[in-house]
C-alpha cells in the first residue's frame, strides 16, 4: 500500500497541554516538553510499571512458587505432650518434632512446583496483554485528542462567523418578515454554534486530562504533542494477522498454561491415594510415683500414612478437576473464535480506513471556493461574515482529510490490540524483531 500526503493539504499543528498557571509561565519561558506518540506510550507504560498495575497477578504467582519450593525443605513443628497412666501411675512428657509432612512427598512436590511455574507463565502472559491494551489505549487517546483539537478550532471559526452575523442582524429593524426570519435564523445559529463549541471544549478537556493521567505528566509542566505523521500502511494480509494472533495473543497463551496447571492438579489429586511417609523426631521423659528415677530418651521415627477410607473425598476432587479441564478447553475454543472474529473485524476497519486515505481528500472544491472568497473579501465584494463562513468550510474540508489520517492510527491501534503486536512489529510486516518484546 502506498500513502497519500496530507501535509500539503493541512498545515502541521501541535497541541499544547496547558495544565496550570505555572505551566503557562513555564511555556512563556520556553520550557516546553515536546512529546510524540511513542514518547506518550513509553511514559504511560513506565508509570503503570512503577505503580505495579501489571504485576499483582505475577507477584501472587511467584509467591505460589516460593510456597511450592518450601515443600522440599524440612519444616520443624514441635508438639509438647504430657501423659499420665493411671494403671501404673506413670508419667510421660514428650516433645515431638515433625520435620515436614511434605518433605518426603517428592512426586507431589514436583507436581506442585510444575503447577506454580505454569502459573507464573500464565501471569506473565496476562501482564503482556495488559501492556498491549495500555499501549493501544494511549494510541487512540493521543489520536482522538489531536482530532478534537482541530475540530474545536473549526468550531471556534464557525462561532466567530455566527457571532458577527448575529451582531449584524441585531442592528437591523425587523420590520420586514423576511428580515425578521433571517435575524431569528442568525440568533438560532449562534446558540447552536455556542452549544457545539461548549461540548467540544468539555470533550477536549476530558481527553486532555485522561492523557495527562495516563502519561503521568506533572502539573508544573507543559507538554506539546507533535502531530501524527503521514500514515503509511504496511503490507500485511488478513492471514498474517490471524496467524500472529493465534501465536501471540497472551490471553490465549495464558489459558493454555492454565489448562496445563489443571492437568498437574489432576495428577496431584490422584496422588492423595498414595501412602505418605512421615519423619518424626522427639525427646521424652518417663517417671512413676513408685520409682523416683526418670528415664530420658531421644527418638526418631519413620511413619507411613495410609488412606484407607476417605468417604469419596478424593474421587469427588478428581471429578471436579475433570469438569474444570473440560470447561477450560471449551473456554479456549470460544476464546479462539472470539479472537478470530475480533481480528477479522479490526483488519476490515483498518483496511477500509487506509483505502479511504488512499482515495484522496476530495476537497478541491472547498479550496477553490475559499480562494475565491478570500479574493472577493480583499476586493470588498463580500462581508467578513461570508469570508469567515467560507474559511470555516475549508477548515472543515481539511479536517475531513486530517480525520482520515488520524482514523488510520486509531484503527491500527484496534488491530494491534486484536492481534497483540507492537507498532514496530506491525510496520515490519509482522515479522519478529530481534530483542523486541510484545
Buried (B, 14 or more C-beta within 10 A) or exposed (E): EEBBEBEEBBEEEEBBBEBEEEBEEBBEEEEBEEBBBBBBBBBBBEBBBEEEBBBEBBEEBBEBBEEBEEBBEEEEEEEEEEEEEEEEEBBBBBBBBBBBBBBBBEEBBBBBBBBBBBBBBBBBBBBBBBBBBBBBBBBBBBBBBBBBBBBBBBBBBBBBBBBBBBEBBEEEEBEEEEEBEBBEEBBEBBEEBBEBBEEBBEBBEEBBEBBBEBBEBEEEBBBBBBBBBEBEBBEBEEEBBBBBBBEBBBBBBBBBBBBBBBBBBBBBBBBBEEEBBBBBBBBBBBBBEEEEEEEEEEEEEEEEEEEEEEEEEBEEBBEEBEEBBEEBEEEBEEBBEEBBEBBBEBBEBBBEBBEBBBEEBEBEEBBEBBEEBBEBBEEEEBBEBBBBBBBBBBBBBBBBBBBBBBBBBBBBBBBBBBBBBBBEBBBBEBEEEEEEEB
